[in-house]
Amino acid sequence: MNLEELTIHYDFYGKLLSNRQQEVVHMICEEDFSLTETGENLGITKQAVSEVLRRSTKKLESFEEKLGMIRRFQSVVSQLERIERELRAVEGDLNDQQKAQLQSIRQMLQNMTEQF
């Protein structure tokens, strides 16, 4: 799993990790610390950080396999993007009132996306 994938998994499932695992993954993903820097900050060896990161990654992958939240989220986002394209395609043929309604629909879609 690359850093971008790890970050996404952490965003969805990070709270399910132990406190130590959360600290390590947060430092690696959010703070952009190296393994050595993470170890120095936590008072553990680089090898220990690597092991915690490996176990955390496995757990995060397991959560996604069982729950599929990321996969579902990506599907919803894809569908919302398709809806937006369709709305743009018909927007030119609308009057001002209909355009205002269209903007209201767009705002609802945006709110749905932000709830994730």
Kinemage of the C-alpha trace (Angstrom):
@kinemage 1
@onewidth
@group {chain A} dominant
@subgroup {mainchain}
@vectorlist {calphas} color= white
{ca met a 1} P 0.000 0.000 0.000
{ca asn a 2} L 1.436 3.373 -0.965
{ca leu a 3} L 1.296 6.488 1.202
{ca glu a 4} L -1.786 7.924 -0.542
{ca glu a 5} L -3.716 4.669 -0.063
{ca leu a 6} L -2.574 4.448 3.549
{ca thr a 7} L -3.779 7.991 4.165
{ca ile a 8} L -7.205 7.223 2.709
{ca his a 9} L -7.506 4.048 4.761
{ca tyr a 10} L -6.416 5.953 7.859
{ca asp a 11} L -9.013 8.660 7.204
{ca phe a 12} L -11.762 6.044 7.106
{ca tyr a 13} L -10.625 3.536 9.709
{ca gly a 14} L -7.924 5.216 11.799
{ca lys a 15} L -10.052 5.428 14.943
{ca leu a 16} L -10.223 1.622 14.969
{ca leu a 17} L -6.458 1.357 15.500
{ca ser a 18} L -4.781 1.323 18.892
{ca asn a 19} L -3.499 4.633 20.248
{ca arg a 20} L 0.094 3.729 19.361
{ca gln a 21} L -0.872 2.684 15.856
{ca gln a 22} L -2.807 5.924 15.404
{ca glu a 23} L 0.225 7.941 16.547
{ca val a 24} L 2.551 6.194 14.108
{ca val a 25} L 0.245 6.337 11.108
{ca his a 26} L -0.658 9.959 11.855
{ca met a 27} L 3.004 10.982 11.965
{ca ile a 28} L 3.777 9.122 8.748
{ca cys a 29} L 0.677 10.218 6.797
{ca glu a 30} L -0.281 13.583 8.219
{ca glu a 31} L 3.010 14.974 9.502
{ca asp a 32} L 5.135 13.458 6.708
{ca phe a 33} L 7.684 12.153 9.221
{ca ser a 34} L 10.174 9.500 8.230
{ca leu a 35} L 10.371 6.233 10.159
{ca thr a 36} L 13.429 7.567 11.975
{ca glu a 37} L 11.763 10.877 12.880
{ca thr a 38} L 8.651 9.059 14.061
{ca gly a 39} L 10.751 6.772 16.237
{ca glu a 40} L 12.653 9.695 17.734
{ca asn a 41} L 9.399 11.489 18.574
{ca leu a 42} L 7.895 8.394 20.178
{ca gly a 43} L 11.064 7.147 21.860
{ca ile a 44} L 11.153 3.879 19.927
{ca thr a 45} L 13.443 2.448 17.277
{ca lys a 46} L 13.004 2.821 13.542
{ca gln a 47} L 12.456 -0.946 13.406
{ca ala a 48} L 9.662 -0.705 15.990
{ca val a 49} L 8.003 2.068 13.965
{ca ser a 50} L 8.266 -0.071 10.846
{ca glu a 51} L 6.637 -3.010 12.638
{ca val a 52} L 3.792 -0.879 14.044
{ca leu a 53} L 3.248 0.596 10.584
{ca arg a 54} L 3.204 -2.863 8.980
{ca arg a 55} L 0.637 -4.174 11.478
{ca ser a 56} L -1.444 -1.009 11.153
{ca thr a 57} L -1.474 -1.290 7.378
{ca lys a 58} L -2.641 -4.897 7.577
{ca lys a 59} L -5.416 -3.922 9.988
{ca leu a 60} L -6.553 -1.040 7.799
{ca glu a 61} L -6.620 -3.300 4.733
{ca ser a 62} L -8.605 -5.864 6.702
{ca phe a 63} L -11.163 -3.259 7.754
{ca glu a 64} L -11.674 -2.252 4.120
{ca glu a 65} L -11.999 -5.880 3.015
{ca lys a 66} L -14.696 -6.469 5.637
{ca leu a 67} L -16.533 -3.130 5.540
{ca gly a 68} L -15.874 -1.749 2.054
{ca met a 69} L -16.465 1.866 3.069
{ca ile a 70} L -13.773 3.284 0.793
{ca arg a 71} L -15.020 1.324 -2.186
{ca arg a 72} L -18.594 2.506 -1.551
{ca phe a 73} L -17.475 6.093 -1.031
{ca gln a 74} L -15.563 6.060 -4.311
{ca ser a 75} L -18.642 4.664 -6.071
{ca val a 76} L -20.845 7.414 -4.628
{ca val a 77} L -18.346 10.099 -5.652
{ca ser a 78} L -18.224 8.662 -9.167
{ca gln a 79} L -22.012 8.724 -9.398
{ca leu a 80} L -22.149 12.291 -8.077
{ca glu a 81} L -19.597 13.376 -10.686
{ca arg a 82} L -21.750 11.783 -13.386
{ca ile a 83} L -24.806 13.629 -12.072
{ca glu a 84} L -22.854 16.905 -12.142
{ca arg a 85} L -21.868 16.306 -15.781
{ca glu a 86} L -25.501 15.631 -16.678
{ca leu a 87} L -26.624 18.794 -14.874
{ca arg a 88} L -24.060 20.863 -16.753
{ca ala a 89} L -25.270 19.388 -20.041
{ca val a 90} L -28.834 20.625 -19.505
{ca glu a 91} L -28.043 23.882 -17.693
{ca gly a 92} L -27.860 26.000 -20.841
{ca asp a 93} L -31.475 25.257 -21.732
{ca leu a 94} L -32.887 26.422 -18.399
{ca asn a 95} L -34.512 29.667 -17.325
{ca asp a 96} L -33.299 31.613 -14.269
{ca gln a 97} L -35.694 29.904 -11.847
{ca gln a 98} L -34.668 26.478 -13.076
{ca lys a 99} L -30.989 27.436 -12.817
{ca ala a 100} L -31.591 28.466 -9.193
{ca gln a 101} L -33.200 25.079 -8.545
{ca leu a 102} L -30.259 23.416 -10.227
{ca gln a 103} L -27.874 25.287 -7.930
{ca ser a 104} L -29.905 24.109 -4.937
{ca ile a 105} L -29.573 20.519 -6.158
{ca arg a 106} L -25.814 20.989 -6.573
{ca gln a 107} L -25.588 22.254 -2.990
{ca met a 108} L -27.446 19.182 -1.720
{ca leu a 109} L -25.046 16.939 -3.631
{ca gln a 110} L -22.082 18.832 -2.180
{ca asn a 111} L -23.508 18.425 1.324
{ca met a 112} L -23.877 14.688 0.763
{ca thr a 113} L -20.245 14.412 -0.298
{ca glu a 114} L -19.028 16.368 2.731
{ca gln a 115} L -20.843 14.027 5.131
{ca phe a 116} L -18.263 11.316 4.411
